[in-house]
Amino acid sequence: MSFTYKARRLPRDPGPAAWHEILPPSKSYPPLDEDITCDWLVIGAGFAGLSAARRLRQLRGGDRVVVIDATFIGQGPAGRNSGFMIDLPHDVSSDQYTSSLDKDLWQINLNRQAIAFAKDVAEEFNLPQETVDAQGRVNGAVTENGLHHNAEYADHLTRLGEPFEHLDAQAMAELTGSRFYTAGLYMPGTVLLQPAQYIRGLAEGLADHVALYEKTPALTMTKKGQDWQVATPHGKITTPKIILAVNGHAESFGFFKGRLMHVFTYASMTEAMTSDQIKALGGQKRWGITPSDPMGSTVRKISGVGGDRIIIRNRWSYDPSMEVSDARIAAYGRDQDKGFARRFPMLNDLKMEYRWTGRLCLSFNSVPAFGEVDDGIIAACCQNGLGTAKGTLSGIAAAELATRSNSPIADDLLKADPPSKLPPQPLAWIGATASIKWREWKGRAEI
């Protein structure tokens, strides 16, 4: 007797993966075009999937590990996020980013294990400094409401015993070159990633030990005796163990049905600055600003292989179909242009080169979709808007759980409640969309 999980749709990521586009051409990996067997199959080559593959290599060095991805490595969500690997509380669905002290202490400990893993990857594979840059981040405040958010966050950090530094308007200008910010709250533990460079470097470092296949979506997963047979467009993979590292796409296979919220964020990246523009801006070489109000604009200044550029991200949408139109990206891009112009009037001749949207997966109760979902299939999904850190963690934990290794990370993740059920559609869409619009309106001055 066999049972089949069938993908109802394939991932779609509108707009260019800007972090990937600004890098030199990457190493390519073939699509699967034959039938193969392996000891471990990882579906998804993002933060979760490649972290799982690296951990499997460490734990089971003699086993055959295969990783497949529906698109190209570095061009999926890993090439479309903001590149913050945050250690401190940062719940994007909360008005204050924070939760209870116990929960936040628990999350900080986990996040720092993910950061240590990323730093170890950078060292092992000799990645450039810009790839994993321990710069810290700043919560930038603009209005009295933003200042209030920062004050409450600082009080919470004090109770957590975490260091921070208040920055005044002059210090913010010296950091960013912009006079837009009233104040900031600097937190030293965040790592700023060039996310596509990190994922590509991790993949290349694993390529001698792990078989990687691009443009190879999993179409069906069928139980055949003790094994799973995974069909792709041009081949089949037979394996006893699968790590499903596809974030919200897990629901496309029927897992966690009606329990995952598919949210999109929107961003724009400038063209590379000229030397005159770099001089006109001033400020530091690289920095990252998260908004004091979670619905405000995230802004980064980067410098490295792709030149000196600025990224601005704002606006959110809830799309259960996991589909977003190019027209909406363009419309929301106009909001990013306005936010950019307010911050950097001295760069009025600097144009946006890339606009895109990135997929997030949230649960209503802010927990992961993690654990064994069928015999031999382990989900490492639902990163709740923090895919760099939580994706890394879930990949590590999934590999340790699959190999029955001692895993405090997996034990911690398994203690969480399962994702709670959402209201039926269209009620979920109406409620989520209304909440997003209300919160964006309240935080409009920070956009």
N, C-alpha and C positions, 0 to 999 in steps of 0.2 A: 504494500500500500504506500502511495506517495502523496505528498502534500506540496502545493506550490504557492509561493508568494510572488505576485506579479506587479511590477512597477506600473502604476497607472499613468505616470508622466515622467519625464526626464527633467533634470535641472536646467533652468534657463537663467542666464545672468546678463541682463541688458546693459549695454554700454561697455566701453573698453575697461580692461583690468589695468588701471593706470600704473600701479606699482610695477607691474610686469612690463608694460610698454616702455617705460623709461630706462629699462636695463638692456644690455647687449643681448643678442640672440641666445636662447638657452639651449641646453642639451635636450634633444628630443628622444622620446621613448615610443616604441611601435605600438600600434593597436594589436590586440590579440587576434590572431587569424588561424588558430588551431585549437585542438582539445588538449588540455593539460591537467595534471594533478598537482596538488601541493598539500603541505601540512597545515598551512594557515593562509586564509584569504582575507585581506583587508579591502573593504570597499570604501573608497574615498581617500584622496591623497592631499588632504588639507592638514591642519594642525593636529586634529585627532588621529587621522589615519597614519600619517608619517611618524607621529610620536609612538603610536602602537607598534609600527613596523620596527622602529629603532629599539624599542623595549623588547620585542620578540627576538630580535637579533642578539640582544644582550643575554636574554634568558635561555634561548634555544638556538644557539649559534649554528648547529648542524642541521636544523630543519629548513625546509623549503618554504619561504615566505613570498607571497605574491600580493602586489598592490595594484588595483585597477582604479581608474578615474574616468568619469564620463566626459570630461573636457581635457584641457591641457594643464599640467602641473603649474601652479602659480597664477592661473587665469580664472579660477573659480573664486569663491568668497575669500580665500586667503590673499588674493591680489586686489581686493576691493574694500578692505576694512580701513580703520584709521591707524592701525599699527601700535596701539597702546597695549602693553602687557602690564596690567595694573595689579598691585598687591593688596591695596586697601579696599574697604567696602565700596562697591560701585554698582549698585542695583539700578539699572536704567529704568526699571518700571516703578521705582520709588521716587517720591518728590524730593527726598533728601539723600538718596544713594544708600542710606544706612538701614540696618535692621537692629535686632537685639545685640547686646554686647557679646553674649555667648556665641551666637551665630556668626557675628562678624569676626570674632577671634578665630573661630573654626575656619572661616573662609580665607582669612589672611594667611594662616598656616598652609593651607592648600595652595593658594596662589603663589606663595614664595617657593614652593616645591616646583611649580611650573616654571618660574623664572630661573631657578637654579638649573633646571633641565635645559632651557634655552641657552643659557650662558655656557653650559657644558657642550652643547651642540656647536656653538660658535667657536669654542676653543678646539674641539675635536676636528672640525672640518675647516678650520682656519678662515672663518668668514670675516669680511671687513668690519671695522668698528661700527659703521653706520647701520649694519644689519641688526645688531643687538646692542643698543646704546643705552647705558645706565644713566640717563639724564635726569630722571625724575619727571614730574609733571606739575602743572599749576592749574588750580581751579580759578579761572578768570571771572571776575565780577565787574558788572557795568552799572547796575542800578542799586538802589537801596535794598530791593528784594534780593539781588545777588549777594550783596554784603551780608544780609541776614542769613542766607543759605550757607555762606562760608563760615560765619560765626558759629552756627549750629554744628556744622561739620567739624570745625576745630574743637568745639567742646566734646564732641563724640570721640575724636582722636585722642584728646587728653584722657578721657576715661579708658580708652583702649591702651594707653601708654605708648602711643605712636608719635614720632617726631614730626614737626611741621614748622613752617616759617611764614609769617605774614609779610606780604610784599605791598608797598604802597604804589601809587600811580607812577611815580618816577622810576621805581624799580621795575615795574611792568614795562614801561617804555624802554628802559635800558635792555631788557630781555628781548622784547618783540619788535622794537622800532615803532610801535603803535602807541598813540596817545588815547586810544579808545577805552582802555580798561581803567577802572577806578582803583582796583586793588586785586590782589591774588593770594592764593594759599598754596605755597610750594610744599610738595611731598616727595621725598627723595627716592622712594623705593620702586617707582615705576620704571620699566624698561621701554624705550621707544624702538620699535622694530621697523625695518624696511621689510614688510611681511612677505612680499613675493620673493625677494632676495633670500630671506630666511628659508622659505619653503623650497625654493629651487636648490639652495645649498644643501639642505637636509636630504633632499631626494638624490642629488648627485653623490653625496657622501655615502648613501645607502646602496647605490646602484650596483656595487660590486658584490653585495651580499643578498640583495632583495630584487626580485623580478618586478619591474614597473611597466605598466601598460597604460598609455593615454588613449583618449577617444574610445574607451571601452566601458560603456555603461552596463551595469547589471540589469538585465531585463526580467529574469525570473530566477527564483531560488527554489529548487525542488528537492525534497527529502527522498533519498534513495538508500534504503537500508540504514547503515551507520553514517553515511556521507550526505553532503549537500552537493547538488549539481547546479552550478550557476551558469545560466545562458547569457551570452553577450551577442552582439550582432554577427560576429564571425567566428565564434568559438565557444567552447564550454570549459568550465573549471570544476573539477571534482575535489572536494576537500571535506574533512571532518569538522573544521572550525571556521567560523566567519566572524570577523569584527566589522560591524556596521557603523562606519564613521562618516555619516552623511547628514548630520544635524537634522534639520526639519524634513529633509527628503525621506526620512524613515517612515513618515506617514504615508508616502506614496506607495509603500509596500504593504500598508495595512497595519503597521505598528503604531501604538499610541493614538489610535484614531479618535478624533474629536478632543484631543488633549494638548495639542501643540498650536501655538499662535505664530503665524508666519508674518513677520514684520520686515519692512524694507526701510533702509536709510539711504540718503542721497548725498552725493559729494561731487566736488569739482576740484581739479588740480590745474594750476597755472602752467604756462610754458616756462621753460628755463629762463631765469633772470639774466640780464646782461650785467656787466660789471658796474655800469652806471646805476642800474636799478638796485643792485645789491648795496651800493654805497648810499643811495637815497633812502633805502629802508633802514639801514643800520641794524642795531640789535645783535643778538648772538647768532652763531652759525646754525645751530639746530635747537629747536624747542618744541614743546607740545602743550597746548592749552585745552583742558576740558572745561565745559561751562559750569558755572556755579549752580545754575538751574539746569537740570538734566535735559530739558528741551531746547536749550540754547545751542550755539554753534561750537563745534569742536574745530580747532585750528592747529595746524602744524606747519613749521618751517623745516624743510629738509635740505640737506646738502650732501652731495656725494656723486656717485657714478652718473646719475641722471641730471645733474646740475642742481642749482639752487631753485627751489620751488616752494609754493605755499598750497596747502590743501585746506579746504573748508567744507565741513559737513554739517548739514542741518536738514530738517523736515523728516517726517516719519509717515508711514502708511501701513495699514493692516490689510493684507491681501491673502485670504485663505486659498485662492487659486494658485499662489506662488508665481503669478504673472504680473508684470508691470510694463506699461507701454513706454516707448521712446518719447512720446509726447509729454508724459508726466515728468520724465527725467529732465526734459528741456524746460518745462514750466517751473519745476522746483529749482532748476539751475539759475533761474532769474532771481530767486531768493538768495542763493549763494552769492551771486554777483552783487546784490545790494549789501549783504553782510560784509563782503570783502571790501567794497568801496567805503563803507563806514569805518572800517579798521585801518585801511591802507590808502588814504587819498593821495599819498605821494607816489603810488604805483598805478595811476589811472590809465597808463598805456600798457599795462601788463595784462595779457589776455589769458582766458582759460583755454587749455588745450584738451583736457579730458573731462567728461562728465559720465557718471555711472550711478548705479544703485547696488547696494549690498544686501544679501539675504540674512536676516536674523531669525532665530527660533527661540521663542520664550514659552514658558509655562505659566499658567495663571498663579501658581503658588511658588514660582521662582526656583524650581528644583530641576535637576537633570533628568533626562530620559536615559537611564543607565542600568545595565544589568543584563542577565540572560533572558531573552524574550522568546526563545524556543531552544530546544536541545541543540547546542553547538552554535547558536547565534547570540552574540553579545553586542548590545547597542551601546555606543558611546556618543550620544546625541543630546540635543537641546542645551546649548551653551548659554542661554539667557543673555545674549548681547555681549558676552565677553569671550569670544571664540579663541583668542590667542592663548589666554591663560587656562580657561576651563576646557577648551578643546584639547590642549596639551595634557591636562590632568586626566581627562576621561580616556584619552588614548593610552596613556601609561597604565591607568587602572584596568582598562579592558584587557590589555596584554597580560597583566599580572593575574587577573581573574581567570582568563582563559587557560593559562598555564598552571593554575592552582598554586601560584606562588604566594608567599607571605606578602600581603598588600594592605598596609594601613590606609592608603589612598582609596582603594576599592572598598574596604570596610567602611570608611567614612561616607563615601558616595552612596553605598547601599543602605545606610541608615536613614537617608532622606525619604520622605514620603514620595509616592509616585506622582507624576503630573496629574493635577486634578482635572476633572472633566469640564469642558467649556459649555456654555449655554448653546442650544441649537442655533444653526443659521436660519434666518439672517440676524437673530438677536445678538450673537457674538460680534458680528461685523458692526452692527449699529452701535453697540456699547463701546467696543474698542475704538472705533473711529471717532465717536463723540468724545471719548476720554482723551485721545491724542489731540484733537482739535482744541479742546478746552485747555489742556496743558500747554500746547504751543501758544495759544493766545495769552495765557498768563505769563509765559516766558518770552514774549515777543521782543522785548527790549534787549534780551541777551542773544537774539538771533542776528 
